[in-house]
């Protein structure tokens, strides 16, 4: 019996993509905060592309079992920013946006390789494995982008919402942050709640990826054989 969200034979694709996606996500937070004047993350060694500095193993377990997860939150002292509200929002948004960019760059590289004939390998296994890796690359990065928009602590969506509420409400939210993980677990593991919240959000992955294909197709030419990328959602790109 497989208790994971992904087939066991695909785990190498999942783990590699996960390590890159989480590392770039947290690096984007840390680097942006550092450039805006907060050196907290830099001093703690988080402005690095070393996955060991960013991985949260509980988040990894959730990713493998539930299909999505998280890394170690980057410490940010908003009081060090010249424009605390604006720069806090930009620092927070940098993480999810980095995952969206990773998905797009990966797809663009795939189109380029196909157009150059690099993947015209006589071995069907090589072509299949490259396509499957790209499918997971798109899937995980786009899902992480959407997942982090959920306004529950410690996710990025919650930190963005904090910047647009009153001080009084912000304090009240901080007092109840510890309940966020329990609400999150309920949303994930109770089917009716998940059907009404998380799944509709994740359904946006389809139009996002389709939009990426339109853009990359316009750049590299629609003759690119994007069918090399298998579907993880029940559609053929």
C-alpha positions in Angstrom: 0.0 0.0 0.0 1.3 3.4 -1.0 0.7 6.1 1.6 2.3 8.9 -0.4 0.6 11.4 -2.7 2.9 10.3 -5.6 3.8 6.9 -7.0 6.9 5.5 -5.4 8.7 5.2 -8.8 8.3 8.9 -9.3 9.8 9.9 -5.9 13.2 10.9 -7.4 11.4 13.5 -9.6 9.4 14.7 -6.6 12.3 15.0 -4.2 14.6 16.9 -6.6 11.8 19.3 -7.5 10.8 19.8 -3.9 14.4 20.6 -2.8 14.8 23.2 -5.5 11.4 24.7 -5.1 11.6 25.1 -1.4 15.2 26.3 -1.4 14.5 29.0 -4.1 11.3 30.0 -2.3 12.9 30.7 1.0 16.0 32.2 -0.6 13.8 34.7 -2.4 12.3 35.8 1.0 15.7 36.1 2.6 17.5 37.8 -0.2 14.7 40.3 -0.7 14.5 41.2 3.0 18.3 41.6 3.0 18.3 43.9 0.1 15.5 46.0 1.7 17.6 46.5 4.8 16.8 43.6 7.2 19.9 41.5 7.7 18.2 39.1 10.1 17.9 36.2 7.7 21.4 36.9 6.3 22.9 36.7 9.8 21.2 33.4 10.3 22.6 31.9 7.1 19.3 31.9 5.1 20.6 33.9 2.1 21.9 30.7 0.6 21.0 28.1 -2.0 21.9 25.3 0.4 18.7 23.2 0.9 19.8 22.2 4.4 19.3 25.8 5.6 15.7 25.9 4.5 14.1 22.4 4.7 11.4 21.8 7.4 11.0 18.0 7.6 7.4 18.3 8.8 6.6 20.3 5.7 8.4 17.7 3.6 6.3 14.9 5.1 3.1 16.9 4.3 4.3 17.3 0.8 4.9 13.6 0.3 1.6 12.5 2.0 -0.8 15.4 1.2 0.8 16.7 -2.0 1.9 20.0 -0.6 4.1 21.3 2.2 6.3 24.1 3.4 9.9 25.0 4.4 11.4 26.8 7.4 9.9 30.3 7.6 12.4 33.1 7.0 12.8 35.5 10.0 11.9 39.1 9.0 12.1 42.2 11.2 9.8 44.6 9.3 10.8 47.5 11.6 14.1 47.6 9.7 12.5 48.4 6.4 12.3 52.0 5.2 8.7 51.4 4.2 7.5 48.5 6.5 4.1 47.7 5.0 5.1 47.9 1.3 8.4 46.1 1.7 6.9 43.4 4.0 4.4 42.6 1.3 7.1 42.5 -1.4 9.3 40.2 0.8 6.4 37.9 1.5 5.3 37.8 -2.1 8.8 37.1 -3.4 8.5 33.4 -2.3 5.4 32.4 -4.1 6.4 34.4 -7.2 9.7 32.6 -7.3 7.9 29.3 -7.6 5.8 30.7 -10.4 8.9 31.8 -12.2 10.6 28.4 -11.6 7.7 26.7 -13.3 7.8 29.1 -16.3 11.6 28.9 -16.7 11.4 25.1 -16.6 8.7 25.0 -19.2 10.7 27.5 -21.4 13.8 25.3 -21.2 11.7 22.2 -22.2 10.3 24.0 -25.2 13.8 25.1 -26.2 15.2 21.6 -25.9 12.3 20.2 -27.9 12.8 22.8 -30.7 16.5 22.1 -30.8 15.9 18.4 -31.2 17.8 17.6 -28.0 15.1 15.2 -26.9 14.8 13.3 -30.1 16.6 10.5 -28.4 16.0 7.0 -29.8 15.4 5.8 -26.2 11.7 6.2 -25.3 12.6 5.8 -21.7 14.8 9.0 -21.7 12.1 11.0 -23.3 9.5 9.7 -20.9 11.6 10.4 -17.8 12.4 13.9 -18.9 8.8 14.6 -19.6 7.7 13.2 -16.3 10.3 15.3 -14.4 8.9 18.4 -16.1 5.4 17.4 -15.3 6.3 17.3 -11.6 8.4 20.5 -11.9 5.3 22.3 -13.1 2.9 20.6 -10.7 4.9 21.2 -7.5 5.9 24.8 -8.3 2.5 25.9 -9.3 0.8 24.2 -6.3 3.4 25.8 -4.0 2.5 29.2 -5.5 -1.2 28.6 -4.9 -0.8 26.9 -1.6 1.1 29.8 -0.1 -1.7 32.2 -0.9 -3.9 30.5 1.7 -4.3 33.1 4.5 -3.4 30.7 7.4 -0.2 31.0 9.5 2.6 30.4 8.8 1.8 30.7 5.0 2.6 33.8 3.0 -1.0 34.6 2.3 -1.5 35.1 6.0 1.5 37.5 6.3 0.2 39.5 3.4 -3.3 39.8 5.0 -1.6 41.0 8.2 -0.3 44.1 6.4 -3.8 45.2 5.4 -5.6 45.0 8.7 -5.8 47.4 11.6 -3.3 47.2 14.4 -6.0 46.0 16.8 -7.0 43.1 14.5 -3.3 42.3 13.8 -2.7 41.9 17.5 -5.7 39.6 17.8 -4.6 37.5 14.9 -1.1 37.1 16.5 -2.7 35.9 19.7 -4.5 33.1 17.8 -1.8 32.1 15.4 -1.2 28.8 17.2 -4.6 27.6 16.0 -3.6 28.0 12.4 -2.0 24.6 12.0 -5.1 22.9 13.4 -7.4 24.7 11.0 -5.0 23.7 8.2 -5.1 20.0 9.2 -8.9 20.1 9.2 -9.0 21.6 5.8 -6.6 19.1 4.4 -7.9 15.8 5.9 -11.7 16.4 6.1 -12.9 15.9 2.5 -16.0 18.2 2.6 -13.8 21.1 3.9 -11.1 20.4 1.4 -13.6 20.2 -1.4 -14.9 23.7 -0.5 -11.6 25.4 0.1 -8.2 24.0 -1.0 -9.3 22.0 -4.0 -11.0 25.0 -5.8 -7.8 27.0 -5.2 -5.6 24.2 -6.6 -7.9 24.0 -9.6 -6.4 27.3 -10.8 -3.3 25.3 -11.6 -4.8 24.3 -14.9 -5.4 27.7 -16.4 -2.0 28.9 -15.0 -0.1 26.2 -16.7 -2.1 26.6 -19.9 -1.3 30.3 -19.9 2.4 29.4 -19.5 2.1 27.1 -22.5 0.6 30.0 -24.5 3.4 32.3 -23.6 6.2 29.8 -24.3 4.5 28.7 -27.5 4.4 32.3 -28.7 8.1 32.7 -27.8 9.5 29.4 -29.2 6.9 28.6 -31.8 3.8 26.5 -31.5 5.5 23.7 -33.4 7.1 22.7 -30.2 5.9 19.2 -29.3 4.7 19.9 -25.7 3.0 16.5 -25.6 6.3 15.2 -24.2 5.0 16.5 -20.8 2.5 14.0 -19.4 -0.5 15.2 -17.5 -0.8 15.0 -13.7 -4.3 16.5 -13.7 -6.1 14.4 -16.3 -5.3 16.7 -19.3 -2.8 16.6 -22.0 -0.9 19.9 -22.4 
